[in-house]
Amino acid sequence: MTYKEFLELLEELQLDLDSASEALDLEISEIEAWEEEEEIPKSAEKWIKKEKVEFATLNNTNEDEDFEDEEEDNLDDNDDEDIVLDEEEDK
């Protein structure tokens, strides 16, 4: 993986060099020095790929939770209609 590809993945994952620096326990200047090399270190490549998988998993999980929330909202709307019907019957 090249430095440019690494930066593109960071951006895709909404991370920055500070995040990478902390996770990899490196100085930002050390990471920036990879630009001069053909490939980034394997440990960095492994980390960014792991982050990508976790990011995808989180996004998939959120979509499922949103779907359930929408179903619950629809149920709540139906409950409100029942209450209105009961009030009309009392009159």
Secondary structure, 3 states (H helix, E strand, C coil): CCHHHHHHHHHHCCCCHHHHHHHHCCCHHHHHHHHHCCCCCHHHHHHHHHHHHHHHHHHHHHHHHHHHHHHHHHHHHHHHHHHHHHHHHHC
